[in-house]
Amino acid sequence: MPWGENLKVLLDCGFIANSFILDSSELDGVEVLDGSTDFVDVTEYVLSVGITRGRTDQLKSNFQPGVCQIVLDDRASGRAFDPANTASPYYEGDFGIAPRRFMQVYAGTAGDEPLFVGRVQDLDIEYAQPNLSTCTIVGVDDMSSFAKTELRAFNPSQQLTSARVNAILDRPEVAYSTATRNIATGVATLGTFAYDDGDSVAGALTEVAESEDGRFFISRGGTATFQPRIDWTFGTAISTFSDGGTAIPYQTLDTLYGAETLYNAAIITTKGNAVGTASDTTSIGEYGITNYSANSLPLVDATAAATLAQNIVDKYKDPISRFVEVGVLVNGLTGSQIETIDSFEIGDLVQVTKTFTTGSPASITQDVYIERIAHQITPGIHQVTLGLGQAQILTSFILNQDELNDVSVGLG
């Protein structure tokens, strides 16, 4: 790209694509005697790339399959992507670029930061007279596979949420590779509630993440990722956005201030019909009661349900003007800023500052979690949109200064 970023799009063609061919390959070319990869680099034909991963909000939305749409110039490639073209260099016998084959998109200043790793879902050719054609390839990550896979009946042991995620992924009908997992230790304990024949793998994993109030998603590099309960933290933002200074500049910043994220009472019901509740009387007296409820979660007992309910009330009992989305134009960034943007992952903690020319205060700074990442890329522009969720940052307790009941300080 003109701004110093390198985009790379690779497609799995199903056969060794870089083997040396006598009287065809160049002696100093990229081909090797036995070949080394079945991925072909199709970057030169890319017209646009669109990627969306994550969830729309932190509390009420589940993670959906990540989606990547690539539009390629099929005419310029000599119909290389057209499955009807048996002379395509990307097809060999019954092999070729096809549904369920892998696809990869990389960026960064060296073209080595993964933005998306998934599988081809659709490959569509659009013909326009007299001889124009474009190829649109839509890929999805492994969350899509989980949605299409059904469990066989089994009764798991009482275990932490993280152990349950591994137990589900280990099932023979799922058989998800341990090499592509990043499962952090959870805090919630789940009961011995049975799974029935036909239960959705995606549904079971979503229930676990909801019981934890954590995250389960497929990373930008294609790894199944489980993150523990979103709670108060001593964490430090890994990057800063601002509308001035040396921080990463943003183009747009959206805020939300309303009842959508105000919950001062919560009711959690387990699969065993145990009920856990929590409420904040001060918030109810100020704003009226606003209930959050979740039903049929596999939590072990009422105590575990009440702990989850209290966690939700503590985070959402007061209405706060929240930064919910920030938009960044990569074109004008420095090399180090490009590397930072392209390396962001869901669950990363970042800091956003908005300054004002009128009113008070003169600026607002919030620490927020990344909950959604979207890329729109063409040869002329790269726009990144980050969906944001609230973060609760703890500061160290100072003797003779802080109050004992202040939930924003701790002994970390």
N, C-alpha and C positions, 0 to 999 in steps of 0.2 A: 504494500500500500504506500501511497506517496508520503504518508505521515510516519513511516518507519515501522509499521506493524506488518507481520507476515502471516497470511492466512494459508492454511493447507487443508485440503479436503481429500480424504482417502476412502476408497470403496473396495470391498472384498469381492473379487471376481470369481473365487472358488477354485482357482488353479494358480500354480507358480507363475507369476507374471513378469519376473525380471531375470529369467534364465537366458544365458548366452546362446544365440542362434548363429551357426556358421553361415557366412556370406550375407548376414543381415545385421548383426550387432556390431557396434564399434568397439575397437580394442580399448579405448579409453572411456567407454560409456559406463552406464550404471548397471548393466547386466553382469551377472556372475555365473560361473559354470553350472552350478546346481540350482541357482535361484535361491531366494531367501524369504520371499514374501508373496502372498496372494493379494495384497492390497495394491491398487493402482492409484496414482496421484492424478486427480482430475481437476486440479485447481485452475488450470489455464482456461477451462471452459465455464467456470462458475459465473453466473450473472447475479445471484443473490443467495444469502444464507439467512434464515430466521430460526432462532432457537428460543424455546420457553421451557423453563424448569421451575418447580417449586409449588407454592400454594398462594392463594390470593389474600389470606389473612392468617394471623397466628393462632387464633382460638377456634374458630368455627369451620375452617376449611381443611380438607384432607389433601395430602400430596397426590397429584395426578401424574400420569406418565409424562416424562419429559419428551418434547417433540422438537424435531429438527426438520426444516424444509429447505431443500437445496434446489435451485433452478439453474439448469445448465443449457448452454447453447449447443443443441444437438446437431445443427447444421454445420457449425464450425468444426465439430469433432468428426464430421463425415459419417453421421448417424451411428457413432460408436455406442451410444446409450440405448438405441432402439432395439428391443428384444426381437423384433421382426427381422433385423439385419443379421443374417448368419455370417456375414463377412466382417463383423465388428471384431476389433482386436481384443475386446473385453469378453468375448464369448468363445468357448472351446468345447465343442460337442454339446453336452447337456449342461455345462457349467456356464456361469456368467453372473453379472450383477442381477440379483433377484431378491424377492421378499425373503426375510429372515437372515440375509447375509449382513455382516457387520459394516458399519460406516463410522467414520471418525472425522471430527473437525478440530483443528488446532489453530491457535493464534499466538500472540505475544511477539516480542521483537525478534525472536529466533524461530518462531513457528512451532514451538514445542509445548505450549500450554494447552491442554485439552479443554475445549469448550463443550464438547458433546461426544459421547461414545454410546452407540446403540445399534439397532438393527433396522434394515429397510422394511418398511411397512407397505408402501405403495411406490410404484414406478410408472409414471404416466407420461405419454408422449402427446404433444399438441402440434398438429400440422396446420400450417397456414400457407395458402397458395401464393406464389407458385411453388416455392421449394424451401420455405422456412419451417423449422421445427425446434421446439424446446422440450427439455425433459425435466419433469418435476419429481424429485425423490423425497418422500416423507419417511423419516425414521422415528422410532420410539425407543425409549430405554426399557430396562427390564421390569419396571413397574407395570408395563403393558402385559408382559408374560405372566406376572403374578395374577393379574386380573383374569387371565384366561385359563389358569391352572386350578384344579380342584383337589382338595385334600381327601385322603381316605380316613376313615374313622380312627381316632386314637384319643387316649386320655393322658394328658401330660401330667407330670408331677408339679407340686407347688414349687414355684421358682421365680426369680427376678424376671422383670420384663426382658432384659437383654438375653437371658438364658432361653426364654420362650421364643424370641426372634430366631435364635440359632436352632432351636428344636424344630421350628417350622421349616426353616431353610434346609435342615438336614433330612427332612422327610424324603423317602425314596421317590415319591411322586413329584417332588420339587427339585431335589438334588442340586442345590445351588452351590457353586464352587466356594470353598473356604478361602481360596486365594483372592477372591474379589468381594470380601466382606470387611467392614470396619464397624464393629459392634462395640460401642462403649457400654460400660456397666451401668445398669439402671438403678433406680432407687425404690420403685414400687414392686410389691410382691403380688403375683398372680396365683389364683387357686387352681384346683384340679378339675376344672370344668371341661367336659368332653367336647371334641370336635366330631361332627358327623360327616358321613360320606357326602361329597358334593359341596362342602363349605369352601368358599373362595379363599385362596391364599392371600390375595390382596386385602380382602375383608378382615381376615384373621390378623394380619400384620397391622392394619389400621387400628383395630381394637387395642392392640398392645401399645401402639404409640399414643393413643388417646388415654389409656389407663396411666401411662407414664407422664402425660403432658410433655412429651418429647417430640422427636422427629424421626421418621423413617423415610428415606428417599434414595434415589440412585445418584451418586456423585457425578460431577462433570467428567470424571475419568472412567465411569462405568462400574463403580463399586457400590454395593448395597451398604447403606450407612444408617446406623441407629445412634441417635444422640439422646442423652438423658434429660431429665426434667428441666424445663426452662424455669429457672428460679433466681433468687437474688444471688449475685456473683461479685467477686472481687476482680473480675476480668477487666482487661484493658483493651480498648479499641485497637485493631490492627492497622487502621487507616482512617484518614480524616477527609471529609468533604466540606467545602466552604464556597461562598460566593465572593471570596476575596482572599488575598494572601498567597501562601505557597502550598496550601492544601489542594487536593484534587478538585478542580472547578466543576460545578454542575450547571446544567442548562435549565432544568425544571425541578421543582420541589413541591410535593403535594402534602397537605396536612388533613387530619381528620379530628373533629371535635364533636362528639355526639354520643347518643345512647348506644351506638353499635358496640362499643367496648366498655360499657358500664354494667358491671355485675356485682351486686353487693350481697347476694345470697346464692348459694349453689347447693344442688341436690344431686348426688351420685348414687346410682343403684347398680348393684352387681348382678351377675348372672344367677347368683344364688338368692336374689331378692333382698340382700342386706342393703341398708341405706345409710349413707354418710352425708351429713349436712354441715354447712358453715354459713355464717352471716356476719355483717358488720353493722351494729346498731347505729353508730354515728352516721354512716353513709346512708342508711335507710331513712333516718330522721331528716337528713338534708335533701335527699333526692327522691325519696320513695323507693319501694322495693323493686328491684329488677333481678329476675331469676335466671340462673344458668342451670341447665340440667343435662345429664348424660345417663343413658340407660343401658343395662345389660352389658356392663364392662366386666372383664374376667378378673377383677381385683379379688383378693383372697377373702376379705371380710369388711365389716362396716368401718373398722378403724382405718384401713387403707383407703376406703372410699372417702371418709371424712378428711383424711390428710390431703387427698387430691382436691376436695372441695375447698379446703382452707387455702391451699396454694392459689387456686383460681380467684377467690375473693380478695386475697392479699394483693394480687396484681391488678385487679380490675374494679376495685371498690370506689375509686374516685375518677371522675371524668378528667381527662388530660388531653390537651391539644397535642396530637402525636404526628410526627413525620411518618408518612406511610409509603411514599414512593419518591425516588430521586432518579433523574434522567441525566446521563452523561454522554457527551460527544467525544469519542475517542480521538478524532482527527487532530485536535489541537493539544493533545497531552504530550508530556515528555516521555522518553523511553522507559524510565523507571515507573512512571504513572501507568503507562500501557501495561507493563508487566503486572502491576498491582491489580488493575481492573480485570485483566484476563485470568488472574489466579483466584478471584473471589469464589467462595463456595457458600452454599446455604448453611446457615448457622454461624457465619462469621460475624463478629462484633465490630461495628464501625461507628464513627462519630460524625454527626452532621451539624453544621452551623449555618444559621440564617441571620443576616444583618439587616437593619432597617434604617431608613433615612429620617423617619418620623416616629413618634411614640416612644414608649418605654416598656421593657428594656430595649437597649440599642441592638441586642443580639440574643438569640436563643440557641443553645447547644444541647443536643440530645444524643445519647448512646443508644443505638438500635441494632437489632439483629437483621441479617439478610434472610428473607423468607422466600424470595422469588428472584430469578435472574432471567432476563430476556435480552437477546442480541438481535439486531437487524443490521446486516452487512451487505454492502454493494461495493463495486470497485471505487466508488466515490465517497462513501461515508460508512461509519460504524457507530451505531447508537446503542447504548446499554441502558436498560431500565432495571432498577433494583426495587423490588417490593420489600418493605421494611416492617418489622415487628418490634414491640417495645422490649427494652431491657431494663432490669432493675440492678443498679450498680451499688454495691456496698462500699462504704469508706471505713477506715479503721476507727474503732472506738477510742476516744480520748478521755482519760480519767478526769473528773471534776469539770468536764465540759459538756459531754454528750449525756442525753437522758437514757435511762435503762430500757425504756419501752420504745425507743426509736428504731423502727425496723430497717432503716437505711444505713445503720452502722453495725459493725461486727468485730469479732476478735481474730480475724484472719491473719 
